[in-house]
Amino acid sequence: MASKRWFSLLKKAAIGVAAATALAGLAGPAVAAQPPSTNGTQVIGGSRAASGEFPWMVRLSMGCGGALYTSQIVLTAAHCVDRTGSNSSITATLGVVDLQSASAKKVKSTYVYRSPTYDTTGGDWALIKLASPVTGIATLPVASSTANNSGTFTIAGWGAASEGGAQQRYLLKAQVPFVSDATCKAQGGDYTGLIASAEICAGNIDSGGVDTCQGDSGGPMFRRDNTNAWVQVGITSWGTGCARAHAPGVYTEVSSFASAIASAASSI
């Protein structure tokens, strides 16, 4: 992946010495300031999610988000992890909107699977296997076709609420409209390198104002399907800054990788 795109990816992740140290245990509020020079991801222009509204949301201790794919596997972004292999250093916090809640479930990781195509043809996704299954928390199904890859999407996360801002204690949510590949590429800069088969864009093109930001990387973008059930269509990946006009958020197009994700999940 080209270096300029690698830099852009960082804007969605609260990864760095200060952030990693502050978020390592998630024992208290995630308040580490993010370097203004990185492209962080948080939910800007959103509001607090209600308790239990999006039960599958996961906060990961390296400063990323995720969604509960199975009772023991979290789906997140490839750029949030280093490699495939055994890993017991990640703590997943689940079951709450308030990261300081005494009822939060915290489970350590045992293994990480990183998309093997991420550095070549795209595929910003990864799986984190937890040490034990979690009970009483709903999972989020992933889209297996492009049928839901348009319309209005919901985004959520504990990332910054402003570009370069602090991570959030409470889960925030917002809605963003679909942006076509052609319109996304036409915004110029890094967007000209959009991988249409692997990425999907969303945001308010002309006005900005609503977006994911630093620390939201790996979190899901989702919508209701034709049966009114929630389905994940994207994974927060990258973008230029946060909530800027003519700089939509770019998300992993989950439907393109649904089979690969399922195969990897069954093997770890």
C-alpha positions in Angstrom: 0.0 0.0 0.0 1.4 3.4 -1.0 2.9 5.4 1.8 0.5 8.3 1.4 -2.4 5.9 1.9 -0.7 4.4 5.0 -0.5 7.9 6.4 -4.2 8.5 5.8 -5.1 5.2 7.5 -3.6 6.5 10.7 -6.2 9.2 10.9 -8.7 6.7 12.0 -6.7 5.0 14.6 -5.7 6.3 18.0 -2.3 4.6 17.7 0.9 6.1 19.0 2.9 6.2 22.2 0.6 8.4 24.1 -2.6 6.8 22.9 -1.3 3.2 23.4 -0.2 3.9 26.9 -3.4 5.6 27.9 -5.7 3.0 26.3 -3.7 -0.1 27.3 -6.1 -1.2 30.0 -9.2 1.0 29.5 -9.5 1.0 33.3 -10.5 4.7 33.1 -11.6 7.2 30.6 -9.7 7.2 27.3 -8.6 10.8 27.3 -5.3 10.7 25.5 -5.0 13.6 23.1 -4.3 12.6 19.5 -1.5 14.2 17.5 -3.1 16.8 15.1 -0.9 15.5 12.3 -2.5 12.1 12.2 -5.7 11.2 10.4 -7.8 10.0 13.3 -11.2 8.6 13.3 -14.0 9.4 15.8 -17.7 10.0 15.5 -18.0 13.7 14.8 -21.4 15.4 14.7 -23.0 12.5 16.5 -24.8 11.9 19.8 -24.6 9.4 22.6 -25.8 5.9 21.9 -28.3 4.5 24.3 -27.4 1.6 26.6 -27.9 -1.6 24.6 -28.6 0.2 21.3 -25.6 -1.4 19.5 -24.7 -4.3 21.8 -22.1 -5.7 19.4 -19.8 -2.6 19.7 -16.3 -3.4 21.0 -13.5 -1.2 22.3 -10.0 -2.5 21.8 -7.1 -1.5 24.0 -4.8 -0.5 21.2 -7.1 2.4 20.5 -9.5 0.9 17.8 -13.0 -0.2 17.6 -14.6 -3.5 16.4 -17.8 -5.5 16.2 -18.6 -8.8 17.7 -18.6 -11.2 14.7 -19.1 -14.4 16.8 -19.3 -14.9 20.5 -15.5 -15.3 20.5 -14.3 -13.3 17.5 -14.1 -9.5 17.0 -14.0 -8.0 13.5 -11.8 -4.9 13.2 -9.4 -3.2 10.8 -6.1 -4.7 9.6 -4.2 -1.5 10.2 -5.1 -1.8 13.9 -2.9 -4.9 14.3 0.6 -5.9 13.2 0.4 -9.5 12.0 -1.3 -12.8 12.1 -0.4 -15.0 15.0 -0.8 -15.6 18.8 -1.5 -12.4 20.7 -2.6 -12.0 24.3 -1.9 -8.3 24.6 -5.3 -6.9 23.5 -8.1 -6.3 25.8 -11.7 -6.1 24.4 -14.2 -4.2 26.4 -17.8 -5.2 25.6 -21.4 -4.8 26.7 -21.4 -1.1 27.6 -21.6 2.4 26.2 -19.7 3.9 29.1 -16.1 2.5 29.2 -16.0 3.2 32.9 -19.0 1.2 33.7 -18.6 -1.5 36.4 -20.7 -3.9 34.2 -18.2 -3.8 31.3 -17.0 -7.2 30.2 -13.3 -7.3 29.5 -11.7 -10.2 27.7 -8.1 -10.7 26.6 -7.2 -11.8 23.1 -5.5 -15.1 22.2 -5.0 -14.8 18.5 -5.0 -12.2 15.7 -5.7 -12.9 12.0 -4.7 -10.0 9.6 -6.0 -9.9 6.1 -3.3 -11.3 3.8 -4.3 -9.0 1.0 -4.3 -5.7 2.9 -0.9 -4.6 1.8 -1.4 -5.5 -1.9 -5.0 -5.5 -3.3 -6.7 -4.1 -0.3 -8.8 -5.6 2.5 -8.5 -3.6 5.7 -10.0 -6.2 8.0 -8.7 -8.4 10.8 -10.1 -10.9 13.3 -9.3 -11.0 17.0 -10.0 -14.2 18.8 -10.9 -13.8 22.5 -9.8 -16.0 25.3 -13.3 -17.1 26.0 -16.8 -16.6 24.4 -18.9 -13.8 25.7 -22.5 -14.5 26.6 -25.6 -12.3 26.5 -24.2 -10.0 23.8 -25.6 -9.9 20.3 -23.3 -10.3 17.3 -23.4 -8.2 14.1 -23.9 -10.1 10.8 -21.8 -8.9 7.9 -23.2 -8.2 4.4 -22.6 -11.0 2.0 -23.8 -9.1 -1.1 -23.8 -5.5 -2.3 -27.6 -5.1 -1.7 -27.1 -2.9 1.3 -24.1 -0.9 0.0 -26.0 2.3 -0.5 -28.5 4.6 1.3 -27.8 5.9 4.8 -25.4 4.2 7.2 -24.9 4.3 10.9 -21.4 4.8 12.4 -20.4 4.5 16.0 -17.3 4.6 18.2 -15.4 6.0 21.2 -13.0 8.0 19.0 -12.3 11.7 19.0 -15.3 14.0 18.6 -13.2 16.6 16.8 -10.1 16.3 14.6 -7.1 15.8 16.9 -9.4 15.7 19.9 -9.5 13.3 22.9 -11.0 9.8 22.9 -14.5 9.5 24.4 -15.8 7.8 27.5 -19.2 7.3 26.0 -20.2 5.6 22.7 -21.2 8.1 20.1 -23.3 7.4 17.0 -24.2 9.3 13.8 -25.5 8.7 10.3 -23.7 9.3 7.0 -24.9 9.0 3.4 -23.4 6.7 0.8 -20.9 8.3 -1.6 -20.3 6.6 -5.0 -16.9 5.5 -6.0 -16.7 8.0 -8.8 -17.7 10.9 -6.5 -15.3 9.7 -3.9 -12.3 9.5 -6.3 -13.2 13.0 -7.7 -12.4 14.6 -4.4 -8.7 14.2 -5.3 -5.7 13.6 -3.2 -5.5 10.2 -1.6 -9.1 9.5 -2.8 -7.9 9.1 -6.4 -6.3 5.8 -5.2 -9.6 4.4 -3.9 -9.8 0.7 -4.4 -13.4 0.3 -5.7 -13.5 -3.4 -5.2 -12.4 -3.2 -1.6 -13.6 0.2 -0.2 -16.8 2.1 0.2 -17.2 5.8 0.9 -19.7 7.7 3.1 -20.1 11.2 4.3 -21.5 14.7 3.5 -19.4 15.7 0.5 -20.2 19.4 0.4 -20.6 20.2 4.0 -18.7 17.6 6.0 -19.5 17.8 9.7 -20.2 14.1 10.4 -17.6 11.4 10.3 -15.6 8.8 12.2 -12.3 10.0 13.6 -9.2 9.1 15.5 -9.8 6.0 17.6 -12.9 4.8 15.5 -10.8 2.6 13.2 -12.0 -0.9 13.0 -15.5 -0.1 14.1 -18.5 -1.0 12.0 -20.6 1.0 9.6 -24.0 -0.6 9.4 -27.6 -0.2 8.3 -30.9 -2.0 8.4 -31.5 -4.6 5.7 -34.8 -5.4 4.0 -35.9 -7.4 7.0 -35.1 -4.5 9.3 -32.2 -6.4 10.8 -28.8 -4.7 11.4 -26.0 -5.7 9.0 -22.4 -4.5 8.8 -21.5 -3.1 5.4 -18.2 -1.4 6.3 -15.2 -1.2 8.6 -13.8 2.2 9.5 -10.6 2.5 7.6 -9.2 5.9 6.5 -9.9 9.4 5.2 -8.4 12.9 5.1 -8.8 14.5 8.5 -12.1 14.2 10.2 -15.5 15.5 9.0 -14.0 17.8 6.4 -15.9 18.9 3.4 -14.9 17.0 0.2 -13.2 14.4 2.4 -15.6 11.5 3.0 -14.8 8.6 5.3 -13.5 5.4 3.6 -14.6 2.0 4.9 -13.7 -1.5 4.0 -16.4 -2.9 1.8 -17.3 -5.9 3.9 -19.4 -7.7 1.2 -16.2 -8.1 -0.9 -14.5 -10.0 1.9 -17.4 -11.8 3.6 -16.3 -15.3 2.4 -12.7 -14.7 3.3 -13.7 -13.4 6.8 -15.9 -16.5 7.3 -13.2 -18.8 6.2 -10.6 -17.2 8.5 -13.0 -17.2 11.5 -13.6 -20.9 11.1 -9.8 -21.5 11.1 -8.7 -19.7 14.2 
